[in-house]
Structures are given as C-alpha cells and as structure tokens.
Amino acid sequence: MTVTEHNTGAGAANAAAAAEAVVPATSRGERFTSYDVEAFEVPSGREENWRFTPMKRLRGLHDGSATATGEIKVDADAAPEVRVETVSRDDERLGAAGVPSDRIAAQAHSAFTTATVVTVPKEARASRPSVIRVTGPGEGRTAYGHLQVRAEPFAEAVIVLDHVGSGTYADNVEFVIGDSAKLTVLSVQDWADDAVHVSEQHLKLGRDAALKHTVVTLGGDLVRVSPTARFADRGGEVDMLGLYFADAGQHQEHRLFVDHAVPNCRSNVLYKGALQGDDAHGVWIGDVLIRAAAEGTETFELNRNLVLTPGARADSVPNLEIETGEIAGAGHASATGRFDDEQLFYLQSRGVPEEQARRLVVRGFFQEILMKIDVPEVRERLEAAIEAELRAVGA
C-alpha cells in the first residue's frame, strides 16, 4: 500500500489550530505549547532548547523560510488486523496526543494537508509487525508531514516507522495508547547523508497502558527527534529506548520529556550512542517531571555515550524535577567516555587482535539496546549497520 502526502497550501485551516494555547509554566520540565506558529519566536540558537542545534543547518525550518517544495511517500506494509488511512487535516482524531512545543513542530502542523492514521482496533492482536516506510521528498526539496498511531483499548501491536531517502522533512508523530493497550514502536532514522529531519513525537498513555518506544538514528546530516510522554490515567508504563551512531559531520539530537501527572505510573529511559569522526555530534536531553499529584511514581533515566575517535563530541543533560515526596523511586544518570582500556587489554591478552577487540567492545556496548528490539529483521539490519560504521574507520 502506498500513500502520498501532499504539502501544498501551507495556510490551510485546521479546526485543531483553534485550540487554546497552554500558558507557559514556571516548572523547568514544562514547555509552552501552541498550534500557532507565531506564538513561538524565531529561535536564535541561544535558547535552552536550541543551544546545541546548529541553526544554519536547519535549512530554514525554524524561521518559516523553508516552504514545502516536495512531498513524502508513505508505504504501509501492515498486519491484516491493522488499518491504515489517509485523512485530511481536519480529521477530529488528529492532535489527540499533544500540541507542538516548538516553532518547527508548529510550522509542520500548519503546513501538512493530509495525514496518515494507523489504527489497531479494540481488542485486536496484530499477527505480525506493521512497517510504515516514510521516504523523503528528495535532495533539495522540503516537505512537512503528520502521522498518528492509535492503539484502541486492549489492543496489541508492533509498529515500525522507517525513515529513508533524501531532503528536508519536519513532522509531528502521535501515539495514542488506549486503556490496557500494549504497543511497541520502532522509529528508525536511516536517512541519506544529505537529509535533515526534525520530528516531534507525542506519546499519550491511557489507564494501565504499556508502550515500548525505541528511537534508532543512523543516517542524515542533521536529525533531531523530540519524544514527549504523558500519562492520561493511572497504571501507565512507558519504556523509552534509543540507539544512535554519529559519523563525521553528523548532528544527532534526542530530546525527551516524560510528564508524570497522575499517580502510580512508571517510566524508564535508556539511550546509548556512539560517535566517530571529526565534528560528529550527539546530543541527549532527558527531562522528567513528577507533579505533586503523581504519587507512587517510579522513574529512571540513563544515557551512555561512547566516543570512538578524536574530534567527536557528546552532550548529555539529564534533568529530574520532583514535586512530591510520595514516590516509589526516581533517579537519573549520564556518562560519556572512550574505549575502556581494561576491556581492550583483556581481549588482546587472550589473542584477540586490536581491531577486532574494538569491534567487540562496541557491539557489547549496544547489545543491551539491541536485545530489546522485538523485530528480528530490524535488529539484524541495525547490527549490520553498526558493523559497517565500524569498518568505515577501520575500528
């Protein structure tokens, strides 16, 4: 099945665009949200949420000069139990998971004309993973998009979002998880070297809902993915996993926000990245907010970065804000380092050549994430991609 999203008519009206903006909060973890592009100032790069992003490489996505000049292609290979639709921007379901929190997300919301909606019906159990492949608009072209995944109450499914191709692309992605539904999502950014992708992902969990959300970033010139998880009712659980591998000149940025606003919910964040080559840059920002009403919360966030060569850089900032003392547990940790010399020495002392020893260390570093990927085809593809990255510099 192939679905084409058109991106002309950037000023098209949307009923959801009239929604009331959320007033900025004083809490460090909360963010201003609005459908109105002009509600957000044009970022200069000095703002906290933009200070790590190379603004000039955004190709005008941040200031409105990047008008839509192309279109993306969406190919859906869905399980028979899963429904895939192309809908207009005034579909009442759109916007259910969240509102844009920065200017690029608001611009993407104002510019798309059709959206893709993937629905797992109530009590359905998908017999196999559903793959939604998004192909960029092409070199030198810009496109905007919108995609929503809905898991209705008591549904279970695995969804793979596979991003490939060239061009400049900004989108909003929604995940609406109904009561007692279980959804596994793999969002793979395997773009061509010229691509720029800025994606805001909204995760909304109902009562006793469970979501495993994994982001994998391998390709692209600049990729910035911002997942936000919110709990709508008690008992929700979210695991947010990530794997990224930045080469020379690549900028890969992941910004997470977990909003615990109701009691007895659990979140776990684990992201790992490797970097190699001059000006390879990885950025990870993790924000967790536990509100006063969120008693019984359990949360932990962890980021690890492995710098493989001189000239690469990793920035990692975990934030945790707690407004109640009645929690089950909370913590965060972050570390960035080079190869462990003791591990290398151990392997070499047992006859493993240095080049092979280095590869084994990197594989072991990523193994914790790879083993949590439930789709064998995707896991094998990622293992091969990591091996190819290591061969590229003779590691």
GIRA-V89111 format. One record per residue. N is the residue number from 1. PHI is phi in whole degrees, -180 to 180 (NA if undefined). D_FIRST is the distance of its C-alpha to the first C-alpha in Angstrom with 1 decimal. Layout:
# GIRA-V89111
n=N phi=PHI d_first=D_FIRST
n=N phi=PHI d_first=D_FIRST
This chain:
# GIRA-V89111
n=1 phi=NA d_first=0.0
n=2 phi=-122 d_first=3.8
n=3 phi=-123 d_first=6.7
n=4 phi=-109 d_first=10.2
n=5 phi=-99 d_first=13.2
n=6 phi=-94 d_first=16.5
n=7 phi=-128 d_first=19.7
n=8 phi=-83 d_first=22.5
n=9 phi=68 d_first=25.1
n=10 phi=-63 d_first=26.0
n=11 phi=-94 d_first=28.7
n=12 phi=-58 d_first=26.6
n=13 phi=-75 d_first=28.2
n=14 phi=-141 d_first=26.7
n=15 phi=-59 d_first=28.5
n=16 phi=-67 d_first=28.0
n=17 phi=-67 d_first=29.7
n=18 phi=-86 d_first=32.9
n=19 phi=-60 d_first=33.0
n=20 phi=-71 d_first=36.3
n=21 phi=-69 d_first=36.5
n=22 phi=-87 d_first=37.7
n=23 phi=-68 d_first=41.2
n=24 phi=-56 d_first=41.6
n=25 phi=-102 d_first=43.2
n=26 phi=-84 d_first=46.0
n=27 phi=-63 d_first=44.5
n=28 phi=-61 d_first=43.4
n=29 phi=-79 d_first=40.1
n=30 phi=-84 d_first=39.0
n=31 phi=-133 d_first=37.3
n=32 phi=-66 d_first=37.4
n=33 phi=-134 d_first=34.2
n=34 phi=-164 d_first=33.3
n=35 phi=-85 d_first=30.7
n=36 phi=-86 d_first=33.2
n=37 phi=-59 d_first=32.9
n=38 phi=-73 d_first=36.6
n=39 phi=-71 d_first=37.5
n=40 phi=-108 d_first=37.0
n=41 phi=-69 d_first=39.4
n=42 phi=-65 d_first=38.2
n=43 phi=-70 d_first=38.5
n=44 phi=-99 d_first=41.1
n=45 phi=103 d_first=40.3
n=46 phi=-92 d_first=43.4
n=47 phi=-68 d_first=41.8
n=48 phi=-57 d_first=41.3
n=49 phi=-84 d_first=37.5
n=50 phi=-126 d_first=37.3
n=51 phi=-67 d_first=40.3
n=52 phi=-96 d_first=38.5
n=53 phi=-89 d_first=35.7
n=54 phi=-73 d_first=36.6
n=55 phi=-60 d_first=36.1
n=56 phi=-65 d_first=36.5
n=57 phi=-88 d_first=33.4
n=58 phi=-80 d_first=31.2
n=59 phi=57 d_first=31.1
n=60 phi=84 d_first=32.1
n=61 phi=-63 d_first=29.6
n=62 phi=-85 d_first=32.6
n=63 phi=-115 d_first=34.7
n=64 phi=89 d_first=32.4
n=65 phi=-80 d_first=32.9
n=66 phi=-88 d_first=29.3
n=67 phi=-81 d_first=27.7
n=68 phi=-69 d_first=24.1
n=69 phi=-122 d_first=23.9
n=70 phi=-152 d_first=20.3
n=71 phi=-145 d_first=16.8
n=72 phi=-91 d_first=14.3
n=73 phi=-120 d_first=10.7
n=74 phi=-115 d_first=8.4
n=75 phi=-109 d_first=5.6
n=76 phi=-115 d_first=5.2
n=77 phi=-112 d_first=6.5
n=78 phi=-98 d_first=8.5
n=79 phi=-62 d_first=11.6
n=80 phi=-61 d_first=12.1
n=81 phi=-82 d_first=14.6
n=82 phi=-103 d_first=12.5
n=83 phi=-106 d_first=11.2
n=84 phi=-120 d_first=8.9
n=85 phi=-129 d_first=10.3
n=86 phi=-107 d_first=11.2
n=87 phi=-126 d_first=15.0
n=88 phi=-78 d_first=18.0
n=89 phi=-70 d_first=20.5
n=90 phi=-95 d_first=22.9
n=91 phi=-61 d_first=20.9
n=92 phi=-67 d_first=23.8
n=93 phi=-76 d_first=21.9
n=94 phi=-68 d_first=21.5
n=95 phi=91 d_first=24.5
n=96 phi=-67 d_first=25.3
n=97 phi=-93 d_first=25.5
n=98 phi=168 d_first=27.6
n=99 phi=-115 d_first=28.9
n=100 phi=-53 d_first=28.9
n=101 phi=-115 d_first=32.0
n=102 phi=-148 d_first=32.4
n=103 phi=-67 d_first=32.3
n=104 phi=-66 d_first=29.1
n=105 phi=-63 d_first=27.1
n=106 phi=-66 d_first=28.7
n=107 phi=-64 d_first=28.0
n=108 phi=-62 d_first=24.3
n=109 phi=-69 d_first=24.4
n=110 phi=-79 d_first=26.2
n=111 phi=-100 d_first=24.0
n=112 phi=-77 d_first=20.4
n=113 phi=-114 d_first=19.5
n=114 phi=-130 d_first=16.1
n=115 phi=-129 d_first=14.9
n=116 phi=-103 d_first=12.0
n=117 phi=-118 d_first=13.4
n=118 phi=-109 d_first=12.6
n=119 phi=-122 d_first=15.0
n=120 phi=-102 d_first=16.7
n=121 phi=-63 d_first=18.9
n=122 phi=-53 d_first=22.6
n=123 phi=66 d_first=24.1
n=124 phi=-80 d_first=20.8
n=125 phi=-121 d_first=20.7
n=126 phi=-64 d_first=17.4
n=127 phi=-79 d_first=17.8
n=128 phi=-158 d_first=16.2
n=129 phi=-64 d_first=15.0
n=130 phi=-105 d_first=11.7
n=131 phi=-110 d_first=10.7
n=132 phi=-112 d_first=9.6
n=133 phi=-100 d_first=10.4
n=134 phi=-109 d_first=12.2
n=135 phi=-105 d_first=13.6
n=136 phi=-62 d_first=16.9
n=137 phi=-74 d_first=18.1
n=138 phi=110 d_first=20.3
n=139 phi=-57 d_first=24.0
n=140 phi=81 d_first=26.3
n=141 phi=-114 d_first=23.7
n=142 phi=-124 d_first=23.3
n=143 phi=-145 d_first=20.5
n=144 phi=-126 d_first=20.4
n=145 phi=-149 d_first=17.8
n=146 phi=-150 d_first=17.6
n=147 phi=-139 d_first=15.6
n=148 phi=-130 d_first=16.8
n=149 phi=-114 d_first=16.5
n=150 phi=-119 d_first=18.6
n=151 phi=-111 d_first=20.2
n=152 phi=-73 d_first=22.3
n=153 phi=-49 d_first=25.8
n=154 phi=67 d_first=26.2
n=155 phi=-85 d_first=22.5
n=156 phi=-140 d_first=21.7
n=157 phi=-165 d_first=18.6
n=158 phi=-119 d_first=17.8
n=159 phi=-122 d_first=15.4
n=160 phi=-112 d_first=15.0
n=161 phi=-103 d_first=14.6
n=162 phi=-113 d_first=14.7
n=163 phi=-103 d_first=16.2
n=164 phi=-140 d_first=16.8
n=165 phi=98 d_first=18.1
n=166 phi=-119 d_first=21.0
n=167 phi=109 d_first=22.4
n=168 phi=-115 d_first=23.6
n=169 phi=-145 d_first=21.5
n=170 phi=-129 d_first=22.7
n=171 phi=-153 d_first=20.9
n=172 phi=-117 d_first=21.5
n=173 phi=-123 d_first=19.7
n=174 phi=-114 d_first=20.7
n=175 phi=-126 d_first=21.1
n=176 phi=-110 d_first=22.7
n=177 phi=-106 d_first=24.1
n=178 phi=-73 d_first=25.8
n=179 phi=-56 d_first=29.0
n=180 phi=61 d_first=29.2
n=181 phi=-82 d_first=25.5
n=182 phi=-129 d_first=24.7
n=183 phi=-130 d_first=21.9
n=184 phi=-114 d_first=21.5
n=185 phi=-124 d_first=19.8
n=186 phi=-120 d_first=19.6
n=187 phi=-107 d_first=19.2
n=188 phi=-106 d_first=19.5
n=189 phi=-106 d_first=20.8
n=190 phi=-117 d_first=20.8
n=191 phi=-73 d_first=21.2
n=192 phi=-68 d_first=23.1
n=193 phi=-63 d_first=26.8
n=194 phi=-89 d_first=26.9
n=195 phi=-75 d_first=24.4
n=196 phi=-121 d_first=25.6
n=197 phi=-135 d_first=23.6
n=198 phi=-122 d_first=25.2
n=199 phi=-131 d_first=23.5
n=200 phi=-105 d_first=25.1
n=201 phi=-116 d_first=23.7
n=202 phi=-111 d_first=25.1
n=203 phi=-116 d_first=25.5
n=204 phi=-124 d_first=27.1
n=205 phi=-114 d_first=28.3
n=206 phi=-85 d_first=29.8
n=207 phi=-63 d_first=32.7
n=208 phi=58 d_first=32.6
n=209 phi=-81 d_first=29.1
n=210 phi=-133 d_first=28.2
n=211 phi=-135 d_first=25.9
n=212 phi=-108 d_first=25.6
n=213 phi=-117 d_first=24.3
n=214 phi=-118 d_first=24.3
n=215 phi=-111 d_first=24.1
n=216 phi=-123 d_first=24.1
n=217 phi=-122 d_first=25.1
n=218 phi=-123 d_first=25.7
n=219 phi=-111 d_first=25.1
n=220 phi=101 d_first=25.6
n=221 phi=-78 d_first=28.9
n=222 phi=-140 d_first=29.0
n=223 phi=-130 d_first=26.8
n=224 phi=-132 d_first=27.9
n=225 phi=-117 d_first=26.2
n=226 phi=-126 d_first=28.0
n=227 phi=-86 d_first=27.1
n=228 phi=-125 d_first=29.2
n=229 phi=-108 d_first=29.7
n=230 phi=-132 d_first=31.5
n=231 phi=-103 d_first=32.7
n=232 phi=-89 d_first=32.9
n=233 phi=-159 d_first=35.0
n=234 phi=-65 d_first=37.0
n=235 phi=81 d_first=35.9
n=236 phi=-73 d_first=32.8
n=237 phi=-135 d_first=32.1
n=238 phi=-134 d_first=30.1
n=239 phi=-111 d_first=30.0
n=240 phi=-114 d_first=29.0
n=241 phi=-115 d_first=28.8
n=242 phi=-153 d_first=28.4
n=243 phi=-139 d_first=28.8
n=244 phi=-143 d_first=29.3
n=245 phi=-140 d_first=30.8
n=246 phi=-101 d_first=32.2
n=247 phi=-98 d_first=33.5
n=248 phi=-53 d_first=36.0
n=249 phi=82 d_first=35.4
n=250 phi=-80 d_first=32.4
n=251 phi=-118 d_first=32.5
n=252 phi=-123 d_first=30.5
n=253 phi=-128 d_first=31.3
n=254 phi=-128 d_first=30.4
n=255 phi=-123 d_first=32.0
n=256 phi=-115 d_first=31.9
n=257 phi=-137 d_first=33.5
n=258 phi=-115 d_first=34.0
n=259 phi=-108 d_first=35.6
n=260 phi=-91 d_first=37.6
n=261 phi=-114 d_first=38.8
n=262 phi=-130 d_first=39.2
n=263 phi=-72 d_first=41.2
n=264 phi=59 d_first=40.4
n=265 phi=-118 d_first=37.1
n=266 phi=-130 d_first=36.4
n=267 phi=-138 d_first=34.6
n=268 phi=-139 d_first=34.6
n=269 phi=-120 d_first=33.6
n=270 phi=-142 d_first=33.6
n=271 phi=-124 d_first=32.6
n=272 phi=-133 d_first=33.7
n=273 phi=-138 d_first=33.7
n=274 phi=-124 d_first=35.2
n=275 phi=-137 d_first=36.3
n=276 phi=-151 d_first=37.7
n=277 phi=97 d_first=39.0
n=278 phi=-61 d_first=40.7
n=279 phi=62 d_first=39.5
n=280 phi=-68 d_first=36.7
n=281 phi=-135 d_first=36.4
n=282 phi=-115 d_first=34.9
n=283 phi=-127 d_first=35.4
n=284 phi=-132 d_first=35.0
n=285 phi=-122 d_first=36.2
n=286 phi=-121 d_first=36.2
n=287 phi=-116 d_first=37.6
n=288 phi=-124 d_first=38.3
n=289 phi=-116 d_first=40.1
n=290 phi=-109 d_first=41.8
n=291 phi=-77 d_first=43.1
n=292 phi=-60 d_first=46.3
n=293 phi=-82 d_first=44.6
n=294 phi=-90 d_first=42.5
n=295 phi=-69 d_first=45.1
n=296 phi=78 d_first=44.2
n=297 phi=-69 d_first=41.5
n=298 phi=-128 d_first=40.8
n=299 phi=-150 d_first=39.2
n=300 phi=-154 d_first=39.3
n=301 phi=-133 d_first=37.8
n=302 phi=-143 d_first=38.2
n=303 phi=-130 d_first=37.3
n=304 phi=-130 d_first=38.4
n=305 phi=-128 d_first=38.3
n=306 phi=-118 d_first=39.4
n=307 phi=-92 d_first=40.8
n=308 phi=-93 d_first=40.9
n=309 phi=-140 d_first=42.6
n=310 phi=-62 d_first=45.0
n=311 phi=93 d_first=43.6
n=312 phi=-93 d_first=40.7
n=313 phi=-141 d_first=40.8
n=314 phi=-127 d_first=39.4
n=315 phi=-115 d_first=40.1
n=316 phi=-137 d_first=39.7
n=317 phi=-134 d_first=40.8
n=318 phi=-89 d_first=40.6
n=319 phi=-128 d_first=41.8
n=320 phi=-139 d_first=42.7
n=321 phi=-121 d_first=44.3
n=322 phi=-121 d_first=45.8
n=323 phi=-109 d_first=47.4
n=324 phi=-144 d_first=48.6
n=325 phi=-91 d_first=50.6
n=326 phi=-93 d_first=49.2
n=327 phi=-124 d_first=46.4
n=328 phi=-79 d_first=45.6
n=329 phi=169 d_first=45.1
n=330 phi=-157 d_first=43.8
n=331 phi=-171 d_first=43.8
n=332 phi=-153 d_first=42.3
n=333 phi=-157 d_first=42.8
n=334 phi=-153 d_first=41.9
n=335 phi=-153 d_first=43.1
n=336 phi=-132 d_first=42.7
n=337 phi=-160 d_first=44.4
n=338 phi=-98 d_first=44.6
n=339 phi=-56 d_first=44.8
n=340 phi=-80 d_first=47.1
n=341 phi=-61 d_first=50.1
n=342 phi=-67 d_first=51.2
n=343 phi=-64 d_first=47.9
n=344 phi=-62 d_first=48.1
n=345 phi=-62 d_first=51.8
n=346 phi=-59 d_first=51.2
n=347 phi=-68 d_first=48.6
n=348 phi=-68 d_first=50.7
n=349 phi=-67 d_first=53.8
n=350 phi=-106 d_first=52.2
n=351 phi=89 d_first=51.5
n=352 phi=-84 d_first=47.9
n=353 phi=-58 d_first=47.8
n=354 phi=-58 d_first=47.2
n=355 phi=-60 d_first=43.9
n=356 phi=-68 d_first=42.5
n=357 phi=-62 d_first=44.1
n=358 phi=-63 d_first=42.3
n=359 phi=-64 d_first=38.9
n=360 phi=-63 d_first=39.8
n=361 phi=-64 d_first=40.8
n=362 phi=-67 d_first=37.5
n=363 phi=-59 d_first=35.5
n=364 phi=-63 d_first=37.7
n=365 phi=-61 d_first=37.2
n=366 phi=-88 d_first=33.4
n=367 phi=-59 d_first=33.5
n=368 phi=-59 d_first=34.0
n=369 phi=-77 d_first=30.6
n=370 phi=-59 d_first=28.7
n=371 phi=-70 d_first=30.0
n=372 phi=-90 d_first=28.5
n=373 phi=-85 d_first=24.9
n=374 phi=-84 d_first=23.6
n=375 phi=-106 d_first=20.7
n=376 phi=-55 d_first=22.5
n=377 phi=-61 d_first=20.0
n=378 phi=-69 d_first=20.1
n=379 phi=-61 d_first=23.8
n=380 phi=-66 d_first=24.5
n=381 phi=-63 d_first=22.6
n=382 phi=-69 d_first=24.7
n=383 phi=-61 d_first=27.8
n=384 phi=-67 d_first=27.3
n=385 phi=-66 d_first=26.7
n=386 phi=-64 d_first=29.9
n=387 phi=-62 d_first=31.8
n=388 phi=-66 d_first=30.8
n=389 phi=-61 d_first=32.0
n=390 phi=-68 d_first=35.2
n=391 phi=-66 d_first=35.8
n=392 phi=-63 d_first=35.3
n=393 phi=-115 d_first=38.7
n=394 phi=67 d_first=40.3
n=395 phi=-70 d_first=40.4
